[in-house]
C-alpha cells in the first residue's frame, strides 16, 4: 500500500524507487469498477474514496505512472525500473 511504500522510501532514500500507479481519473476508475460487475455500489464508493485519498499522496513518490492503457503503463514501469537499476 502507499503508506508502506512511503515508509520504505523514508528508510532507504535514493536507494529505493517509489512508483505510484494511478488511474487516469476517479471517473475512469469508477467506470472500470462498474464494468467489472463484481462489487456493490457501496463497495465501489468505498474503493473510490480510498483511491482519491491515496491519489493525494502521489506527488510524494518518485514516479507517477498513469494507467490509462495497461500495456503502455506496464512498459513505462519496466523502463523506469530498468533505468533505476542500471543507474
ABEGO torsion letter per residue (X at the ends): XAAAAAAAAAAAEAABBBBBBBBABAAAAAAAAAAAGABBAAAAAAAAAAAAAAAAAAAABABBBBBABAAAAAAAAAAAAAAAAAX
